[in-house]
Amino acid sequence: MRPEAKKRSDFNHFHTITTRWMDNDAYGHVNNVVYYSWFDTVVNQFLIANDVLDIEHSNVIGLVIETQCNYFASVAFPERVTAGLRVTKLGNSSVRYEVGIFREDEESASAQGHFVHVYVDRESRRPAAIPEPMRALLQTITVTE
């Protein structure tokens, strides 16, 4: 069963992204791999902007172990998109982010998917508990369905 496109109101944090000429593929729309880059961008922007992740020095780092995306409508350069972000599962060392990609000012997602991070110790690469400041921040965008 195909999922329905989520609405902007389903998300708690937003980040505007400008499409680039190179994002388009031969078919005249943004290539599917670019969406995964946008997922990565909105997640890390949220963590870095809120001072809970220092990509060079944090003791723990998030490794992506799973991604998935459904596409509902094409996006093309030079459109502006907004990535909506929410958390749907917050474990001891893992978090499941859900992301919606919204074209221009549209209310329904053009694409949506999820992105799972497992947090690990930077040196040993063994699973590590999500630090409390990060956990507290992630709880601010956590939803239950």
N, C-alpha and C positions, 0 to 999 in steps of 0.2 A: 504494500500500500504506500503510495507516494505521500510524503508529508505535505502539509499546507504551509505556505509562506507565513512566517511570523510577522508581526507588526512592530513598529518602533516602540510602542508602549510595552512590549515584552522584554525590553532591555533596559539596563540601569546606567550604563556608561557609554559615551559616544566619542568617536574620534574621526575627524574629517580627513579624507585622503584624496589627493589629486591624481587622477589617472595620467599616465605618460604615453607618449606616442609609441614607445617600444612595448607597451602592454598589449596592444592590439596584435592579433595574429592575421594570417592570410585570409581568414574568413570575415575580417572587419569588426571583430569584437574582442574584448579582453580575453586572453587565453586562460584556460582553467587553472594553470599553475600559479598565476598571479594572485588568485583568491587566497591561496594558502599563505602567500607572502603577506597579504593584508591581515589574515588571522594572526600571524606571528607579530605583525606590527602593532595591532591594537592591544594584544595581551601585554607585550613588553612595554609599550608606551604607558599603559595604565600602571604597571608595577614600578617603572623607573620614575615617572612623573610624581608618584606618591611616595618616593624615597624608601621603598622596601626592597629594591633590587639594585645592586651595583654590579653591572655586568663584568667588571674587572676584578672586584674584591670580595663579593659576597661569599660567605662560607658554603652556602648551598646554591645550586643552579638547577634550573628546570630543563629536563630533557623531554622532548616530544616523543611519545610512544604510540600515539594514534591521532589521525585526522580523518575527517570525512566532510563532504560538501554536497549539497543538492542545489541545482541551478533552476531558476524559475523564469528569468528574463535576462536578455543580453545587456551588457554594459560595454561602452566603447569610449575611447579617447575622443574628445576632451571632457567627458562628463566628470563631475565631482561625485564621490561616493562617501557615505558615512558608514563606519563600522560600528555596530552596536555590540556590546559585550555584557555577558552575565555568567555567573557560575551556577552549575546545576548539581555538582557533587564536590564536596570538600572532605577529603580523607586526611589521614595522618601525614602522608608524604605525597599525595597526588591530588590533582584538581582537574575537573572537567569544565572547560570554558565552552560556552556556546556563543557563536558570532553570527550576526546578521549583516549582510551587505545591502545598503539601501542606496539606490540611484537618485541623485539630485535630491528633491524634496518628497519623494514617494514614501507612502506609509507602509507598503508591503515590501518584504525583502526580495531583492533580485536573486540572492543566493544566501544560503545559511548552512551552517555546519558546526562541527565541534573540534576541539583541540585538547588533548590530554597531556598535561605535564606531570612527570614524576620528579620530585625534588630529590637531589642526591648531593652528598658531600662533594665539594669541588675536587678534592684530592683523591679520595678513594673511589669515587663514583658509586658508592653504596647508598641505598635509600636513606634519606634523612627527614626528620620531622620538618614540616613547614614552620619557619620561625613565627613567633607570636605576632610581631607587627604585620607581617604579610598575611597571616591568617585573619587578623582583625580587619584588614583592608578587604580581603576577599569576601568576608562575611557581609560587607556592605553592598555587594552586588550579587549575593546568593539568592536564588529563587527556589521555591519548591513547587512541584507540579502535581 
